[in-house]
């Protein structure tokens, strides 16, 4: 018989990549709170608190604002499978890896998907999106706000206006951007937005906040059905008012999830209680700090990291004017190449316990992605990372200015 396993003991890490990030200790403490029953008054009251808190996070009055149990991709799938009926025309503006993800999920939903693209490192102009919308007349436009693969942050206000002018729904994946960059769901005419906890919100992956506009609610409710095991006579009578095809997924059926979070409390799944606590604490901390202050904090530390890597003589990838506050793509020096770039990342992890990332597709092995987000958007984390990066670069034979990174970052803080 094999020996019993030891208690799990992850090594200490400073997570300065594109996510996940280090979880705020207060969120970890919240996750350790005792469980209660699914329809305990404390549980339903906490769910209502979460709905109110995330209306502030998304800057919306949408009644239907809640959580999808699962990582941020669960929120994306729930939104798209609940909006898209087979044959619906969908437009996806692609400016990085996660635009391709939206394309694939929409295709799996049976949509007639059309894409427009710009080179990685750029964002779309309103004119380019409007021309495509006028040409294609899509039912839905699906776009990412902040794509960590390129670090770009797509302006959305004009795109929301364009979609509303042409009677198209707008879905936005705000996983990597919300909490660290301005996001205004109502002002920007966004119909559905989804997010995750593991970036600027300072929590663990496993819960996907979502907000749904009234006109998107109407469309989804028109596809809704109540499961046979919990249906009553009134539900049978309502069947004649359904206007759309049944949503293909049970777990990600937003019509049923809305009934679960809403006044009827129709049983749908067992809520991930510890993740509910985590999501509540993430949003409570953001509320206590103030959303505008949190965005400014991410902008400050993101700028310090940007100036720091420039102070080391490194080049930054992409259109810096449209970079997210919370992550920077640093071009790996030609002298290193992909293998040397991986060796520098390994040195940071092995010698300093610091994690940074590389990227995907055409940028794999060509850039490092360094994040300053959530609990790790703070001065000591930035300066420690820059000092360690300088040492790792010198050890790899790259000549960099002595103290250049820390000095440049300190100038931002000064």
C-alpha atoms as a printed R data frame, in Angstrom:
    type eleno elety resid chain resno       x      y       z
1   ATOM     1    CA   UNK     A     1   0.000  0.000   0.000
2   ATOM     2    CA   UNK     A     2   1.399  3.391  -0.964
3   ATOM     3    CA   UNK     A     3   2.310  5.973   1.643
4   ATOM     4    CA   UNK     A     4  -0.354  8.643   2.331
5   ATOM     5    CA   UNK     A     5   0.157 11.893   0.457
6   ATOM     6    CA   UNK     A     6   1.356 14.989   2.289
7   ATOM     7    CA   UNK     A     7  -0.885 17.989   2.819
8   ATOM     8    CA   UNK     A     8  -0.813 20.196  -0.273
9   ATOM     9    CA   UNK     A     9   1.822 22.916   0.041
10  ATOM    10    CA   UNK     A    10   2.223 25.105  -3.072
11  ATOM    11    CA   UNK     A    11   5.499 27.029  -3.287
12  ATOM    12    CA   UNK     A    12   5.330 30.768  -2.584
13  ATOM    13    CA   UNK     A    13   5.010 32.681  -5.841
14  ATOM    14    CA   UNK     A    14   4.690 36.312  -6.875
15  ATOM    15    CA   UNK     A    15   2.387 35.966  -9.874
16  ATOM    16    CA   UNK     A    16   3.276 38.814 -12.238
17  ATOM    17    CA   UNK     A    17   2.056 37.231 -15.458
18  ATOM    18    CA   UNK     A    18  -1.165 37.816 -17.400
19  ATOM    19    CA   UNK     A    19  -3.241 35.910 -14.829
20  ATOM    20    CA   UNK     A    20  -4.142 34.258 -12.636
21  ATOM    21    CA   UNK     A    21  -2.670 36.543 -10.019
22  ATOM    22    CA   UNK     A    22  -2.060 36.273  -6.312
23  ATOM    23    CA   UNK     A    23  -5.364 36.187  -4.461
24  ATOM    24    CA   UNK     A    24  -6.011 38.906  -1.909
25  ATOM    25    CA   UNK     A    25  -5.698 37.291   1.573
26  ATOM    26    CA   UNK     A    26  -9.108 38.683   2.512
27  ATOM    27    CA   UNK     A    27 -10.648 36.743  -0.376
28  ATOM    28    CA   UNK     A    28  -8.924 33.548   0.789
29  ATOM    29    CA   UNK     A    29 -10.315 34.096   4.270
30  ATOM    30    CA   UNK     A    30 -13.815 34.576   2.861
31  ATOM    31    CA   UNK     A    31 -13.520 31.271   0.998
32  ATOM    32    CA   UNK     A    32 -12.865 29.485   4.284
33  ATOM    33    CA   UNK     A    33 -16.233 30.569   5.736
34  ATOM    34    CA   UNK     A    34 -18.650 27.745   6.615
35  ATOM    35    CA   UNK     A    35 -21.115 26.466   4.029
36  ATOM    36    CA   UNK     A    36 -24.863 26.858   4.419
37  ATOM    37    CA   UNK     A    37 -27.756 25.239   2.594
38  ATOM    38    CA   UNK     A    38 -28.542 26.335  -0.950
39  ATOM    39    CA   UNK     A    39 -31.771 28.072   0.025
40  ATOM    40    CA   UNK     A    40 -30.784 29.102   3.522
41  ATOM    41    CA   UNK     A    41 -31.872 32.731   4.109
42  ATOM    42    CA   UNK     A    42 -28.206 33.667   4.569
43  ATOM    43    CA   UNK     A    43 -27.375 32.102   1.204
44  ATOM    44    CA   UNK     A    44 -30.105 33.858  -0.752
45  ATOM    45    CA   UNK     A    45 -29.332 37.145   0.988
46  ATOM    46    CA   UNK     A    46 -25.671 36.768   0.013
47  ATOM    47    CA   UNK     A    47 -26.672 36.065  -3.582
48  ATOM    48    CA   UNK     A    48 -28.707 39.275  -3.587
49  ATOM    49    CA   UNK     A    49 -25.744 41.189  -2.159
50  ATOM    50    CA   UNK     A    50 -23.530 39.793  -4.911
51  ATOM    51    CA   UNK     A    51 -25.985 40.933  -7.578
52  ATOM    52    CA   UNK     A    52 -25.941 44.468  -6.181
53  ATOM    53    CA   UNK     A    53 -22.162 44.586  -5.868
54  ATOM    54    CA   UNK     A    54 -21.563 43.438  -9.440
55  ATOM    55    CA   UNK     A    55 -23.961 46.055 -10.798
56  ATOM    56    CA   UNK     A    56 -21.401 48.513  -9.444
57  ATOM    57    CA   UNK     A    57 -18.505 46.529 -10.937
58  ATOM    58    CA   UNK     A    58 -20.113 46.537 -14.403
59  ATOM    59    CA   UNK     A    59 -21.521 50.076 -13.949
60  ATOM    60    CA   UNK     A    60 -25.050 49.006 -14.792
61  ATOM    61    CA   UNK     A    61 -28.620 49.048 -13.560
62  ATOM    62    CA   UNK     A    62 -29.303 45.639 -15.105
63  ATOM    63    CA   UNK     A    63 -31.445 43.530 -12.804
64  ATOM    64    CA   UNK     A    64 -29.956 40.364 -14.290
65  ATOM    65    CA   UNK     A    65 -26.443 40.633 -12.912
66  ATOM    66    CA   UNK     A    66 -25.116 37.514 -11.177
67  ATOM    67    CA   UNK     A    67 -22.509 34.735 -11.351
68  ATOM    68    CA   UNK     A    68 -21.959 31.747 -13.611
69  ATOM    69    CA   UNK     A    69 -20.279 28.901 -11.726
70  ATOM    70    CA   UNK     A    70 -17.100 28.143 -13.646
71  ATOM    71    CA   UNK     A    71 -14.060 29.959 -14.942
72  ATOM    72    CA   UNK     A    72 -14.383 33.014 -17.158
73  ATOM    73    CA   UNK     A    73 -14.860 30.805 -20.220
74  ATOM    74    CA   UNK     A    74 -18.029 29.432 -18.604
75  ATOM    75    CA   UNK     A    75 -19.437 32.961 -18.671
76  ATOM    76    CA   UNK     A    76 -18.500 33.354 -22.329
77  ATOM    77    CA   UNK     A    77 -20.177 30.079 -23.273
78  ATOM    78    CA   UNK     A    78 -23.299 30.893 -21.254
79  ATOM    79    CA   UNK     A    79 -23.672 34.245 -22.981
80  ATOM    80    CA   UNK     A    80 -23.137 32.979 -26.512
81  ATOM    81    CA   UNK     A    81 -25.111 29.726 -26.304
82  ATOM    82    CA   UNK     A    82 -28.037 31.615 -24.771
83  ATOM    83    CA   UNK     A    83 -28.021 34.383 -27.385
84  ATOM    84    CA   UNK     A    84 -27.213 32.480 -30.560
85  ATOM    85    CA   UNK     A    85 -29.688 30.285 -32.423
86  ATOM    86    CA   UNK     A    86 -28.443 28.115 -35.300
87  ATOM    87    CA   UNK     A    87 -28.032 30.211 -38.427
88  ATOM    88    CA   UNK     A    88 -27.793 33.569 -36.636
89  ATOM    89    CA   UNK     A    89 -25.284 35.905 -38.209
90  ATOM    90    CA   UNK     A    90 -22.525 36.911 -35.797
91  ATOM    91    CA   UNK     A    91 -19.671 39.379 -36.308
92  ATOM    92    CA   UNK     A    92 -16.456 38.944 -34.326
93  ATOM    93    CA   UNK     A    93 -13.775 41.646 -34.593
94  ATOM    94    CA   UNK     A    94 -10.541 39.751 -33.881
95  ATOM    95    CA   UNK     A    95  -7.432 41.498 -32.567
96  ATOM    96    CA   UNK     A    96  -5.881 38.666 -30.559
97  ATOM    97    CA   UNK     A    97  -6.229 35.088 -29.369
98  ATOM    98    CA   UNK     A    98  -9.479 35.588 -27.509
99  ATOM    99    CA   UNK     A    99 -11.304 36.966 -30.527
100 ATOM   100    CA   UNK     A   100 -10.532 33.632 -32.147
101 ATOM   101    CA   UNK     A   101 -12.011 31.949 -29.061
102 ATOM   102    CA   UNK     A   102 -15.270 33.886 -29.435
103 ATOM   103    CA   UNK     A   103 -15.327 32.851 -33.092
104 ATOM   104    CA   UNK     A   104 -14.951 29.175 -32.251
105 ATOM   105    CA   UNK     A   105 -17.623 29.200 -29.554
106 ATOM   106    CA   UNK     A   106 -20.067 31.013 -31.849
107 ATOM   107    CA   UNK     A   107 -19.386 28.466 -34.574
108 ATOM   108    CA   UNK     A   108 -20.059 25.632 -32.113
109 ATOM   109    CA   UNK     A   109 -23.415 27.311 -31.394
110 ATOM   110    CA   UNK     A   110 -24.273 26.961 -35.098
111 ATOM   111    CA   UNK     A   111 -23.886 30.643 -35.943
112 ATOM   112    CA   UNK     A   112 -23.053 32.046 -39.354
113 ATOM   113    CA   UNK     A   113 -19.842 33.674 -38.133
114 ATOM   114    CA   UNK     A   114 -18.005 36.464 -39.913
115 ATOM   115    CA   UNK     A   115 -14.748 38.019 -38.724
116 ATOM   116    CA   UNK     A   116 -12.771 41.147 -39.367
117 ATOM   117    CA   UNK     A   117  -9.168 41.384 -38.210
118 ATOM   118    CA   UNK     A   118  -6.414 43.857 -37.462
119 ATOM   119    CA   UNK     A   119  -2.768 42.925 -36.834
120 ATOM   120    CA   UNK     A   120  -1.979 41.810 -33.286
121 ATOM   121    CA   UNK     A   121  -0.910 44.890 -31.359
122 ATOM   122    CA   UNK     A   122  -3.630 47.119 -32.818
123 ATOM   123    CA   UNK     A   123  -7.308 47.809 -32.068
124 ATOM   124    CA   UNK     A   124 -10.297 48.528 -34.307
125 ATOM   125    CA   UNK     A   125 -11.454 51.958 -35.378
126 ATOM   126    CA   UNK     A   126 -15.194 52.609 -35.058
127 ATOM   127    CA   UNK     A   127 -15.342 53.104 -38.817
128 ATOM   128    CA   UNK     A   128 -14.012 49.610 -39.515
129 ATOM   129    CA   UNK     A   129 -16.584 48.016 -37.226
130 ATOM   130    CA   UNK     A   130 -19.434 50.130 -38.567
131 ATOM   131    CA   UNK     A   131 -18.580 49.228 -42.162
132 ATOM   132    CA   UNK     A   132 -18.710 45.534 -41.284
133 ATOM   133    CA   UNK     A   133 -21.969 45.896 -39.370
134 ATOM   134    CA   UNK     A   134 -23.589 47.762 -42.255
135 ATOM   135    CA   UNK     A   135 -22.382 45.133 -44.723
136 ATOM   136    CA   UNK     A   136 -23.270 42.017 -42.715
137 ATOM   137    CA   UNK     A   137 -26.284 43.133 -40.625
138 ATOM   138    CA   UNK     A   138 -25.420 40.707 -37.785
139 ATOM   139    CA   UNK     A   139 -27.768 39.768 -34.992
140 ATOM   140    CA   UNK     A   140 -24.808 39.852 -32.594
141 ATOM   141    CA   UNK     A   141 -21.407 41.517 -32.397
142 ATOM   142    CA   UNK     A   142 -19.045 39.698 -30.014
143 ATOM   143    CA   UNK     A   143 -15.799 41.368 -29.001
144 ATOM   144    CA   UNK     A   144 -13.118 41.314 -26.304
145 ATOM   145    CA   UNK     A   145 -12.364 44.481 -24.359
146 ATOM   146    CA   UNK     A   146  -8.883 43.608 -23.116
147 ATOM   147    CA   UNK     A   147  -7.044 40.797 -24.887
148 ATOM   148    CA   UNK     A   148  -4.128 39.639 -22.749
149 ATOM   149    CA   UNK     A   149  -2.486 37.879 -25.703
150 ATOM   150    CA   UNK     A   150  -1.636 41.285 -27.190
151 ATOM   151    CA   UNK     A   151  -2.273 43.487 -24.091
152 ATOM   152    CA   UNK     A   152  -4.544 45.740 -26.171
153 ATOM   153    CA   UNK     A   153  -7.704 47.377 -24.791
154 ATOM   154    CA   UNK     A   154 -10.430 47.951 -27.381
155 ATOM   155    CA   UNK     A   155 -12.438 51.197 -27.014
156 ATOM   156    CA   UNK     A   156 -16.118 50.238 -26.840
157 ATOM   157    CA   UNK     A   157 -18.298 53.346 -26.546
158 ATOM   158    CA   UNK     A   158 -18.597 53.908 -30.303
159 ATOM   159    CA   UNK     A   159 -19.035 50.190 -30.989
160 ATOM   160    CA   UNK     A   160 -21.966 50.069 -28.586
161 ATOM   161    CA   UNK     A   161 -23.552 53.033 -30.316
162 ATOM   162    CA   UNK     A   162 -23.031 51.420 -33.734
163 ATOM   163    CA   UNK     A   163 -24.646 48.183 -32.596
164 ATOM   164    CA   UNK     A   164 -27.639 49.998 -31.137
165 ATOM   165    CA   UNK     A   165 -28.051 52.120 -34.298
166 ATOM   166    CA   UNK     A   166 -28.124 48.956 -36.426
167 ATOM   167    CA   UNK     A   167 -30.231 46.841 -34.036
168 ATOM   168    CA   UNK     A   168 -27.420 44.394 -33.273
169 ATOM   169    CA   UNK     A   169 -26.768 42.965 -29.836
170 ATOM   170    CA   UNK     A   170 -23.328 43.568 -28.326
171 ATOM   171    CA   UNK     A   171 -21.518 40.967 -26.210
172 ATOM   172    CA   UNK     A   172 -18.226 41.892 -24.503
173 ATOM   173    CA   UNK     A   173 -15.678 39.616 -22.837
174 ATOM   174    CA   UNK     A   174 -14.233 41.806 -20.067
175 ATOM   175    CA   UNK     A   175 -12.362 39.031 -18.259
176 ATOM   176    CA   UNK     A   176  -8.904 40.578 -18.360
177 ATOM   177    CA   UNK     A   177  -9.849 44.235 -18.141
178 ATOM   178    CA   UNK     A   178 -12.677 44.838 -15.673
179 ATOM   179    CA   UNK     A   179 -11.683 46.341 -12.346
180 ATOM   180    CA   UNK     A   180  -8.443 47.739 -13.741
181 ATOM   181    CA   UNK     A   181  -9.727 49.628 -16.779
182 ATOM   182    CA   UNK     A   182 -12.834 51.776 -17.196
183 ATOM   183    CA   UNK     A   183 -15.937 49.731 -18.024
184 ATOM   184    CA   UNK     A   184 -19.405 51.272 -18.460
185 ATOM   185    CA   UNK     A   185 -21.948 48.655 -19.481
186 ATOM   186    CA   UNK     A   186 -24.980 50.931 -19.655
187 ATOM   187    CA   UNK     A   187 -23.294 54.050 -21.051
188 ATOM   188    CA   UNK     A   188 -21.650 51.970 -23.772
189 ATOM   189    CA   UNK     A   189 -24.863 50.124 -24.744
190 ATOM   190    CA   UNK     A   190 -23.460 46.689 -23.926
191 ATOM   191    CA   UNK     A   191 -26.103 43.946 -23.930
192 ATOM   192    CA   UNK     A   192 -24.139 41.188 -22.206
193 ATOM   193    CA   UNK     A   193 -20.745 41.321 -20.546
194 ATOM   194    CA   UNK     A   194 -18.890 38.578 -18.725
195 ATOM   195    CA   UNK     A   195 -15.761 38.550 -16.606
196 ATOM   196    CA   UNK     A   196 -13.641 36.455 -14.250
197 ATOM   197    CA   UNK     A   197 -12.167 36.968 -10.802
198 ATOM   198    CA   UNK     A   198  -8.562 36.012 -11.515
199 ATOM   199    CA   UNK     A   199  -7.305 39.239 -13.078
200 ATOM   200    CA   UNK     A   200  -7.911 42.766 -11.780
201 ATOM   201    CA   UNK     A   201 -10.605 41.665  -9.314
202 ATOM   202    CA   UNK     A   202  -7.969 39.880  -7.222
203 ATOM   203    CA   UNK     A   203  -9.660 36.502  -6.783
204 ATOM   204    CA   UNK     A   204  -9.220 32.887  -7.866
205 ATOM   205    CA   UNK     A   205 -10.492 31.472 -11.158
206 ATOM   206    CA   UNK     A   206 -13.805 29.657 -10.819
207 ATOM   207    CA   UNK     A   207 -16.585 32.241 -10.948
208 ATOM   208    CA   UNK     A   208 -17.739 34.315 -13.928
209 ATOM   209    CA   UNK     A   209 -19.712 37.504 -13.215
210 ATOM   210    CA   UNK     A   210 -22.245 38.375 -15.911
211 ATOM   211    CA   UNK     A   211 -24.641 41.248 -16.618
212 ATOM   212    CA   UNK     A   212 -27.522 41.138 -19.105
213 ATOM   213    CA   UNK     A   213 -29.450 44.104 -20.531
214 ATOM   214    CA   UNK     A   214 -33.269 44.112 -20.626
215 ATOM   215    CA   UNK     A   215 -33.388 43.596 -24.398
216 ATOM   216    CA   UNK     A   216 -31.021 40.627 -24.147
217 ATOM   217    CA   UNK     A   217 -33.129 39.286 -21.270
218 ATOM   218    CA   UNK     A   218 -36.208 39.412 -23.503
219 ATOM   219    CA   UNK     A   219 -34.453 37.413 -26.218
220 ATOM   220    CA   UNK     A   220 -33.130 34.813 -23.764
221 ATOM   221    CA   UNK     A   221 -36.462 34.499 -21.927
222 ATOM   222    CA   UNK     A   222 -38.117 33.813 -25.277
223 ATOM   223    CA   UNK     A   223 -35.937 30.712 -25.553
224 ATOM   224    CA   UNK     A   224 -36.459 29.662 -21.939
225 ATOM   225    CA   UNK     A   225 -38.070 26.483 -20.688
226 ATOM   226    CA   UNK     A   226 -38.584 25.107 -17.185
227 ATOM   227    CA   UNK     A   227 -37.252 21.616 -16.514
228 ATOM   228    CA   UNK     A   228 -39.923 18.930 -16.370
229 ATOM   229    CA   UNK     A   229 -39.103 17.934 -12.808
230 ATOM   230    CA   UNK     A   230 -39.831 21.394 -11.375
231 ATOM   231    CA   UNK     A   231 -42.382 22.731 -13.859
232 ATOM   232    CA   UNK     A   232 -45.849 23.744 -12.641
233 ATOM   233    CA   UNK     A   233 -49.122 24.295 -14.493
234 ATOM   234    CA   UNK     A   234 -48.380 27.962 -15.100
235 ATOM   235    CA   UNK     A   235 -45.135 27.038 -16.825
236 ATOM   236    CA   UNK     A   236 -47.066 24.675 -19.117
237 ATOM   237    CA   UNK     A   237 -49.430 27.491 -20.051
238 ATOM   238    CA   UNK     A   238 -46.498 29.832 -20.766
239 ATOM   239    CA   UNK     A   239 -45.032 27.477 -23.373
240 ATOM   240    CA   UNK     A   240 -47.140 29.094 -26.090
241 ATOM   241    CA   UNK     A   241 -45.384 32.408 -25.526
242 ATOM   242    CA   UNK     A   242 -41.896 31.072 -26.257
243 ATOM   243    CA   UNK     A   243 -40.538 32.577 -29.458
244 ATOM   244    CA   UNK     A   244 -37.112 30.975 -29.895
245 ATOM   245    CA   UNK     A   245 -35.496 27.571 -30.034
246 ATOM   246    CA   UNK     A   246 -34.561 25.905 -26.766
247 ATOM   247    CA   UNK     A   247 -31.082 26.818 -25.523
248 ATOM   248    CA   UNK     A   248 -28.770 23.935 -26.410
249 ATOM   249    CA   UNK     A   249 -26.983 23.765 -23.043
250 ATOM   250    CA   UNK     A   250 -28.667 22.965 -19.761
251 ATOM   251    CA   UNK     A   251 -25.893 24.141 -17.458
252 ATOM   252    CA   UNK     A   252 -25.294 27.364 -19.392
253 ATOM   253    CA   UNK     A   253 -28.991 28.100 -20.048
254 ATOM   254    CA   UNK     A   254 -29.214 31.707 -18.880
255 ATOM   255    CA   UNK     A   255 -33.013 31.594 -18.852
256 ATOM   256    CA   UNK     A   256 -32.885 28.887 -16.193
257 ATOM   257    CA   UNK     A   257 -29.995 30.521 -14.323
258 ATOM   258    CA   UNK     A   258 -31.993 33.765 -14.169
259 ATOM   259    CA   UNK     A   259 -34.868 31.823 -12.594
260 ATOM   260    CA   UNK     A   260 -32.403 30.375 -10.072
261 ATOM   261    CA   UNK     A   261 -31.025 33.773  -9.043
262 ATOM   262    CA   UNK     A   262 -34.421 35.486  -9.321
263 ATOM   263    CA   UNK     A   263 -37.437 35.575  -6.980
264 ATOM   264    CA   UNK     A   264 -38.668 32.105  -8.004
265 ATOM   265    CA   UNK     A   265 -35.413 30.464  -6.857
266 ATOM   266    CA   UNK     A   266 -36.066 27.568  -9.220
267 ATOM   267    CA   UNK     A   267 -33.487 24.893  -8.512
268 ATOM   268    CA   UNK     A   268 -30.972 24.650 -11.336
269 ATOM   269    CA   UNK     A   269 -27.612 23.683  -9.866
270 ATOM   270    CA   UNK     A   270 -25.867 23.690  -6.508
271 ATOM   271    CA   UNK     A   271 -24.296 27.105  -6.204
272 ATOM   272    CA   UNK     A   272 -20.523 27.022  -5.686
273 ATOM   273    CA   UNK     A   273 -20.787 28.477  -2.208
274 ATOM   274    CA   UNK     A   274 -17.106 29.139  -1.493
275 ATOM   275    CA   UNK     A   275 -16.739 30.820  -4.888
276 ATOM   276    CA   UNK     A   276 -19.821 32.908  -4.124
277 ATOM   277    CA   UNK     A   277 -18.072 34.082  -0.966
278 ATOM   278    CA   UNK     A   278 -14.921 34.813  -2.985
279 ATOM   279    CA   UNK     A   279 -16.816 36.781  -5.615
280 ATOM   280    CA   UNK     A   280 -18.614 38.753  -2.933
281 ATOM   281    CA   UNK     A   281 -15.351 39.661  -1.212
282 ATOM   282    CA   UNK     A   282 -13.686 40.662  -4.503
283 ATOM   283    CA   UNK     A   283 -16.549 43.035  -5.263
284 ATOM   284    CA   UNK     A   284 -16.783 44.252  -1.655
285 ATOM   285    CA   UNK     A   285 -13.104 45.209  -1.705
286 ATOM   286    CA   UNK     A   286 -13.558 46.989  -5.029
287 ATOM   287    CA   UNK     A   287 -16.545 48.857  -3.593
288 ATOM   288    CA   UNK     A   288 -14.526 49.853  -0.513
289 ATOM   289    CA   UNK     A   289 -11.647 51.127  -2.648
290 ATOM   290    CA   UNK     A   290 -13.909 52.733  -5.223
291 ATOM   291    CA   UNK     A   291 -13.958 51.538  -8.829
292 ATOM   292    CA   UNK     A   292 -12.377 54.763 -10.107
293 ATOM   293    CA   UNK     A   293  -9.608 54.511  -7.520
294 ATOM   294    CA   UNK     A   294  -8.962 50.880  -8.465
295 ATOM   295    CA   UNK     A   295  -8.669 51.826 -12.135
296 ATOM   296    CA   UNK     A   296  -6.282 54.648 -11.204
297 ATOM   297    CA   UNK     A   297  -4.225 52.240  -9.074
298 ATOM   298    CA   UNK     A   298  -3.870 49.839 -11.991
299 ATOM   299    CA   UNK     A   299  -2.938 52.737 -14.277
300 ATOM   300    CA   UNK     A   300  -0.255 53.933 -11.833
301 ATOM   301    CA   UNK     A   301   1.438 50.583 -11.310
302 ATOM   302    CA   UNK     A   302   1.000 49.600 -14.950
303 ATOM   303    CA   UNK     A   303   2.742 52.815 -15.990
304 ATOM   304    CA   UNK     A   304   5.535 52.170 -13.499
305 ATOM   305    CA   UNK     A   305   6.075 48.694 -14.939
306 ATOM   306    CA   UNK     A   306   5.981 50.042 -18.497
307 ATOM   307    CA   UNK     A   307   8.543 52.736 -17.731
308 ATOM   308    CA   UNK     A   308  10.609 50.222 -15.808
309 ATOM   309    CA   UNK     A   309  11.017 47.818 -18.713
310 ATOM   310    CA   UNK     A   310  11.789 50.744 -20.994
311 ATOM   311    CA   UNK     A   311  14.371 51.848 -18.426
312 ATOM   312    CA   UNK     A   312  16.043 48.459 -18.845
313 ATOM   313    CA   UNK     A   313  16.412 49.199 -22.546
314 ATOM   314    CA   UNK     A   314  13.694 46.744 -23.566
315 ATOM   315    CA   UNK     A   315  11.123 47.371 -26.286
316 ATOM   316    CA   UNK     A   316   7.367 47.199 -25.702
317 ATOM   317    CA   UNK     A   317   5.073 45.472 -28.203
318 ATOM   318    CA   UNK     A   318   1.983 47.023 -29.720
319 ATOM   319    CA   UNK     A   319   0.162 50.327 -29.678
320 ATOM   320    CA   UNK     A   320   0.987 51.614 -26.206
321 ATOM   321    CA   UNK     A   321  -1.767 54.233 -26.458
322 ATOM   322    CA   UNK     A   322  -4.307 51.381 -26.435
323 ATOM   323    CA   UNK     A   323  -2.559 49.108 -23.927
324 ATOM   324    CA   UNK     A   324  -4.469 47.749 -20.941
325 ATOM   325    CA   UNK     A   325  -3.398 49.290 -17.644
326 ATOM   326    CA   UNK     A   326  -2.712 45.897 -16.106
327 ATOM   327    CA   UNK     A   327  -0.369 44.040 -18.468
328 ATOM   328    CA   UNK     A   328   2.545 44.922 -20.748
329 ATOM   329    CA   UNK     A   329   4.065 42.883 -23.582
330 ATOM   330    CA   UNK     A   330   7.858 43.136 -23.561
331 ATOM   331    CA   UNK     A   331   9.762 42.149 -26.691
332 ATOM   332    CA   UNK     A   332  12.318 39.436 -25.929
333 ATOM   333    CA   UNK     A   333  15.782 40.706 -26.962
334 ATOM   334    CA   UNK     A   334  16.926 39.229 -30.280
335 ATOM   335    CA   UNK     A   335  20.099 38.018 -28.589
336 ATOM   336    CA   UNK     A   336  18.048 35.611 -26.468
337 ATOM   337    CA   UNK     A   337  15.591 34.163 -28.964
338 ATOM   338    CA   UNK     A   338  12.664 31.987 -27.792
339 ATOM   339    CA   UNK     A   339  14.849 29.511 -25.876
340 ATOM   340    CA   UNK     A   340  16.691 32.294 -24.073
341 ATOM   341    CA   UNK     A   341  13.397 33.997 -23.324
342 ATOM   342    CA   UNK     A   342  12.142 30.828 -21.677
343 ATOM   343    CA   UNK     A   343  15.406 30.570 -19.727
344 ATOM   344    CA   UNK     A   344  14.918 34.088 -18.317
345 ATOM   345    CA   UNK     A   345  11.366 33.194 -17.257
346 ATOM   346    CA   UNK     A   346  12.680 30.015 -15.627
347 ATOM   347    CA   UNK     A   347  15.355 32.011 -13.792
348 ATOM   348    CA   UNK     A   348  12.745 34.413 -12.435
349 ATOM   349    CA   UNK     A   349  10.653 31.492 -11.207
350 ATOM   350    CA   UNK     A   350  13.470 29.337  -9.806
351 ATOM   351    CA   UNK     A   351  15.632 32.067  -8.278
352 ATOM   352    CA   UNK     A   352  13.046 34.654  -7.228
353 ATOM   353    CA   UNK     A   353   9.702 32.862  -7.147
354 ATOM   354    CA   UNK     A   354   8.318 35.324  -9.711
355 ATOM   355    CA   UNK     A   355   6.144 34.211 -12.613
356 ATOM   356    CA   UNK     A   356   5.795 36.149 -15.868
357 ATOM   357    CA   UNK     A   357   4.232 34.833 -19.066
358 ATOM   358    CA   UNK     A   358   4.922 34.459 -22.743
359 ATOM   359    CA   UNK     A   359   2.122 34.708 -25.319
360 ATOM   360    CA   UNK     A   360   0.302 32.713 -27.986
361 ATOM   361    CA   UNK     A   361   0.277 32.208 -31.740
362 ATOM   362    CA   UNK     A   362   2.411 34.725 -33.638
363 ATOM   363    CA   UNK     A   363   3.735 36.202 -30.386
364 ATOM   364    CA   UNK     A   364   4.747 32.926 -28.724
365 ATOM   365    CA   UNK     A   365   8.412 33.111 -27.788
366 ATOM   366    CA   UNK     A   366   8.620 36.721 -28.983
367 ATOM   367    CA   UNK     A   367   7.288 38.619 -25.981
368 ATOM   368    CA   UNK     A   368   7.044 38.342 -22.234
369 ATOM   369    CA   UNK     A   369   3.774 39.427 -20.688
370 ATOM   370    CA   UNK     A   370   4.135 41.077 -17.301
371 ATOM   371    CA   UNK     A   371   1.002 41.798 -15.309
372 ATOM   372    CA   UNK     A   372   0.331 44.318 -12.560
373 ATOM   373    CA   UNK     A   373  -3.206 43.515 -11.519
374 ATOM   374    CA   UNK     A   374  -5.475 42.886  -8.603
375 ATOM   375    CA   UNK     A   375  -3.656 42.342  -5.307
376 ATOM   376    CA   UNK     A   376  -0.312 42.522  -7.148
377 ATOM   377    CA   UNK     A   377  -0.915 46.014  -8.549
378 ATOM   378    CA   UNK     A   378   1.294 47.547  -5.897
379 ATOM   379    CA   UNK     A   379   4.684 49.257  -5.683
380 ATOM   380    CA   UNK     A   380   6.729 46.564  -3.959
381 ATOM   381    CA   UNK     A   381   5.614 43.927  -6.474
382 ATOM   382    CA   UNK     A   382   6.573 46.158  -9.406
383 ATOM   383    CA   UNK     A   383   9.992 47.074  -8.037
384 ATOM   384    CA   UNK     A   384  10.816 43.523  -6.978
385 ATOM   385    CA   UNK     A   385   9.924 42.190 -10.420
386 ATOM   386    CA   UNK     A   386  12.012 44.813 -12.212
387 ATOM   387    CA   UNK     A   387  15.035 44.161  -9.988
388 ATOM   388    CA   UNK     A   388  14.758 40.419 -10.527
389 ATOM   389    CA   UNK     A   389  14.302 40.853 -14.290
390 ATOM   390    CA   UNK     A   390  17.467 42.953 -14.442
391 ATOM   391    CA   UNK     A   391  19.432 40.235 -12.655
392 ATOM   392    CA   UNK     A   392  18.024 37.476 -14.903
393 ATOM   393    CA   UNK     A   393  18.839 39.452 -18.042
394 ATOM   394    CA   UNK     A   394  22.415 40.096 -16.899
395 ATOM   395    CA   UNK     A   395  22.847 36.414 -16.073
396 ATOM   396    CA   UNK     A   396  21.672 35.611 -19.609
397 ATOM   397    CA   UNK     A   397  24.299 37.935 -21.103
398 ATOM   398    CA   UNK     A   398  22.027 40.876 -21.947
399 ATOM   399    CA   UNK     A   399  23.595 44.245 -21.128
400 ATOM   400    CA   UNK     A   400  21.075 46.440 -19.331
401 ATOM   401    CA   UNK     A   401  21.504 49.745 -17.467
402 ATOM   402    CA   UNK     A   402  22.360 49.141 -13.815
403 ATOM   403    CA   UNK     A   403  19.252 49.894 -11.781
404 ATOM   404    CA   UNK     A   404  17.567 51.234 -14.889
405 ATOM   405    CA   UNK     A   405  14.245 49.511 -14.358
406 ATOM   406    CA   UNK     A   406  13.778 50.340 -10.695
407 ATOM   407    CA   UNK     A   407  14.983 53.915 -11.180
408 ATOM   408    CA   UNK     A   408  12.533 54.549 -14.023
409 ATOM   409    CA   UNK     A   409   9.648 53.044 -12.044
410 ATOM   410    CA   UNK     A   410  10.555 55.078  -8.955
411 ATOM   411    CA   UNK     A   411  10.375 58.208 -11.099
412 ATOM   412    CA   UNK     A   412   6.746 57.380 -11.885
413 ATOM   413    CA   UNK     A   413   5.955 56.932  -8.197
414 ATOM   414    CA   UNK     A   414   7.810 60.150  -7.312
